[in-house]
Amino acid sequence: MFCVETVRSFIDYSLARRATLASLFRGQATSTDVCDAHPYLLRAAKFHGEATDEQCPVCRRENLTHVTYTYGDALGQYSGRIKATRELAQMETEIHEFTVYVVEVCQNCGWNHLIESYVLGHGRVPERATAARQRKRAMPQ
């Protein structure tokens, strides 16, 4: 997580991650069950991910990679795109609201888990939406 001023609705999925790993280590799940990264996610991690210093909790052979996705109506056709962390600071000043999802991925064994999500954006209503509301109010009923 980086320091920005507009972070809200922050959700940390570390308890779910811990439960999944505990299930694996207790034998209630197999590595095939938890190391099921989609080929597109693995490709995204390889070409667009951000390396971390954290070792994979399953295979312990490779460091994890973070892949950051952005979603929101305000993003239009660009919703669902992968963004670098450094790009989010600029996006939050230009876009009124969007949600960020960060997924950790092991490119070796396929472990993947959503680690956090949060909402960014300046929060001001876009001028187009304000103008549309004013036109709607001015229309005779």
Phi, psi and chi 1 to 4 in degrees:
 res  aa     phi    psi   chi1   chi2   chi3   chi4
   1 MET       -  143.2  176.0   78.0 -169.3      -
   2 PHE  -113.9  170.7   60.5   99.3      -      -
   3 CYS   -93.1  111.0 -177.2      -      -      -
   4 VAL  -134.6  160.5  -68.4      -      -      -
   5 GLU   -85.0  -23.5  -65.4  179.2   20.9      -
   6 THR  -102.9   13.2   65.9      -      -      -
   7 VAL   -63.3  128.6  171.5      -      -      -
   8 ARG  -146.5  164.9   51.7 -162.6 -178.3  -81.4
   9 SER    54.3   45.0  -59.6      -      -      -
  10 PHE   -75.1  130.4 -177.4   84.9      -      -
  11 ILE  -125.3  125.7  -58.7  171.9      -      -
  12 ASP  -104.0  124.0 -179.3   -4.2      -      -
  13 TYR   -98.1   23.0  -64.7   92.2      -      -
  14 SER   -66.4  -31.2   59.6      -      -      -
  15 LEU   -68.1  -40.6  -69.2  176.8      -      -
  16 ALA   -65.0  -38.7      -      -      -      -
  17 ARG   -62.5  -46.4  178.5 -175.9 -171.8  -91.3
  18 ARG   -61.4  -41.1 -170.4  179.1  -36.8  167.8
  19 ALA   -65.2  -39.9      -      -      -      -
  20 THR   -63.9  -44.8  -59.9      -      -      -
  21 LEU   -66.8  -39.2  -70.0  169.9      -      -
  22 ALA   -62.3  -41.0      -      -      -      -
  23 SER   -61.5  -41.0  175.3      -      -      -
  24 LEU   -64.0  -48.1  172.7   67.4      -      -
  25 PHE   -73.0  -21.7  -62.3  140.9      -      -
  26 ARG   -84.3   -7.9  -79.2 -166.2  -54.0  -99.3
  27 GLY    88.3    6.5      -      -      -      -
  28 GLN   -80.8  -14.1  -63.4  170.2  -34.7      -
  29 ALA  -138.3  157.0      -      -      -      -
  30 THR  -104.8  164.6   65.5      -      -      -
  31 SER   -63.4  -28.0   59.6      -      -      -
  32 THR   -64.5  -34.0  -52.5      -      -      -
  33 ASP   -69.0  -38.8  -65.9  -29.0      -      -
  34 VAL  -100.6  -17.0  -61.8      -      -      -
  35 CYS  -104.3   66.2  -63.5      -      -      -
  36 ASP  -122.1   37.1   60.3   -9.7      -      -
  37 ALA   -60.0  134.6      -      -      -      -
  38 HIS   -66.3  145.4 -169.2  -81.1      -      -
  39 PRO   -54.6  -34.9  -26.3   33.3      -      -
  40 TYR   -66.8  -36.4  -72.0  144.9      -      -
  41 LEU   -67.4  -41.6  178.8   58.4      -      -
  42 LEU   -63.0  -39.8  -68.6  171.1      -      -
  43 ARG   -67.1  -40.4 -166.6  172.1  -56.4  129.1
  44 ALA   -63.1  -40.7      -      -      -      -
  45 ALA   -64.1  -40.3      -      -      -      -
  46 LYS   -66.0  -44.4 -179.1  177.5 -179.2  178.8
  47 PHE   -99.8  -23.1  -65.8  107.0      -      -
  48 HIS  -127.4   -4.4  -55.3  -71.8      -      -
  49 GLY   -75.5  166.0      -      -      -      -
  50 GLU  -114.1  121.5  -62.2  177.1   70.0      -
  51 ALA   -64.4  147.3      -      -      -      -
  52 THR  -122.5  172.9   69.7      -      -      -
  53 ASP   -95.6    2.2  -67.0  -28.3      -      -
  54 GLU   -88.8  129.2 -173.8  178.6   -5.2      -
  55 GLN   -77.5  147.7 -167.4  175.8   46.6      -
  56 CYS   -59.2  130.0  174.7      -      -      -
  57 PRO   -74.6  -11.4   27.5  -33.5      -      -
  58 VAL   -98.6  -60.7  178.2      -      -      -
  59 CYS   -90.4  -22.6   71.7      -      -      -
  60 ARG    55.4   28.1  -59.7 -166.3 -171.6  -76.5
  61 ARG  -107.1  -24.9  -68.5 -171.2 -169.9  138.0
  62 GLU  -139.4  152.8 -163.5  166.9  -48.3      -
  63 ASN   -77.2  152.0  -73.8   -9.9      -      -
  64 LEU   -75.1  157.1  -64.6  170.3      -      -
  65 THR  -121.3  138.0  -56.8      -      -      -
  66 HIS   -99.2  133.9  -74.3  177.6      -      -
  67 VAL  -117.8  126.2 -178.8      -      -      -
  68 THR  -111.5  119.1  -56.6      -      -      -
  69 TYR  -107.1  146.5  -68.0   92.3      -      -
  70 THR  -121.7  136.1   55.1      -      -      -
  71 TYR  -135.4  149.7  -71.0   89.5      -      -
  72 GLY   161.6  149.7      -      -      -      -
  73 ASP   -59.5  -36.6  -67.9  -22.0      -      -
  74 ALA   -66.6  -17.9      -      -      -      -
  75 LEU   -84.1  -13.5  -62.3  173.2      -      -
  76 GLY    57.5 -129.8      -      -      -      -
  77 GLN   -67.2  -11.5   67.1 -177.3    8.7      -
  78 TYR   -92.8    2.1  -59.2  104.9      -      -
  79 SER   -65.3  137.7 -176.9      -      -      -
  80 GLY    90.9    7.1      -      -      -      -
  81 ARG   -85.2  155.7  -60.4  -87.9  173.6  103.4
  82 ILE   -86.2  135.4  -61.5  168.1      -      -
  83 LYS  -130.2  148.5  -64.3  -67.2 -178.6  179.5
  84 ALA   -78.3  150.7      -      -      -      -
  85 THR   -55.3  -38.3  -56.8      -      -      -
  86 ARG   -65.0  -25.5   66.9 -177.9 -180.0  -78.3
  87 GLU   -74.5  -24.2  -66.1  176.8  -81.7      -
  88 LEU   -65.2  -35.2  -61.9  177.3      -      -
  89 ALA   -61.8  -41.3      -      -      -      -
  90 GLN   -72.6  -39.5 -179.3  178.5   -3.3      -
  91 MET   -60.6  -37.8  -73.7  178.2   65.6      -
  92 GLU   -67.8  -22.2   75.2  172.2  -27.9      -
  93 THR   -85.2  -19.6   62.2      -      -      -
  94 GLU  -100.6  -24.6  -63.3  172.1   -5.3      -
  95 ILE  -117.3  137.7  -59.3  165.8      -      -
  96 HIS   -72.4  -32.3   77.1  -79.9      -      -
  97 GLU  -165.7  134.4 -176.5  174.2  -77.0      -
  98 PHE  -156.1  157.3   60.8   98.1      -      -
  99 THR  -107.1  139.8  -56.1      -      -      -
 100 VAL  -113.4  132.6  177.4      -      -      -
 101 TYR  -121.7  130.5  -64.2   92.6      -      -
 102 VAL  -114.7  124.0 -178.6      -      -      -
 103 VAL  -115.3  133.4  179.0      -      -      -
 104 GLU   -94.8  140.0   66.6  179.4   13.2      -
 105 VAL  -137.3  137.4 -179.0      -      -      -
 106 CYS  -103.1  118.5  175.2      -      -      -
 107 GLN   -75.5  -11.3  -64.5  178.1   55.6      -
 108 ASN   -84.9  -55.5 -179.4   56.9      -      -
 109 CYS  -104.3  -12.9   70.6      -      -      -
 110 GLY    92.5    6.0      -      -      -      -
 111 TRP   -58.3  137.1  161.2 -100.2      -      -
 112 ASN  -152.7  143.6   64.3  100.2      -      -
 113 HIS  -157.2  138.2 -156.5  -80.0      -      -
 114 LEU   -67.9  123.5  176.7   64.2      -      -
 115 ILE  -104.2  -28.3   56.9  170.9      -      -
 116 GLU  -162.9  156.6   62.1 -170.9   23.0      -
 117 SER  -144.0  151.1   67.6      -      -      -
 118 TYR  -162.3  163.1   48.5   92.2      -      -
 119 VAL  -104.1  135.7  174.9      -      -      -
 120 LEU  -125.1  169.1  -73.2  178.5      -      -
 121 GLY   130.8  158.6      -      -      -      -
 122 HIS   -74.0  -17.8   54.6   67.5      -      -
 123 GLY    84.5   -7.7      -      -      -      -
 124 ARG   -79.6  141.0  -64.7 -178.8  -57.3  -84.3
 125 VAL   -68.0  133.0  178.9      -      -      -
 126 PRO   -60.7  147.1  -10.2   16.4      -      -
 127 GLU   -60.7  -36.0  -70.3 -178.7   26.2      -
 128 ARG   -61.0  -42.3  -76.2 -179.9  -80.5  162.1
 129 ALA   -67.3  -38.9      -      -      -      -
 130 THR   -64.7  -44.8  -55.1      -      -      -
 131 ALA   -63.5  -40.0      -      -      -      -
 132 ALA   -64.2  -40.9      -      -      -      -
 133 ARG   -63.8  -41.0  -89.4 -167.6 -128.8  120.9
 134 GLN   -66.0  -39.2  -72.0  173.4  -10.1      -
 135 ARG   -64.4  -40.0  -79.4 -166.2  -55.8  -87.2
 136 LYS   -64.4  -40.6 -169.9  174.4 -177.7  178.7
 137 ARG   -67.1  -33.8  -77.9 -172.5 -143.3  141.6
 138 ALA   -76.4  -17.8      -      -      -      -
 139 MET   -70.9  136.7  -64.6  175.6   84.3      -
 140 PRO   -68.6  144.3   14.6  -18.4      -      -
 141 GLN   -88.9      -  -62.1  -68.9  -27.6      -
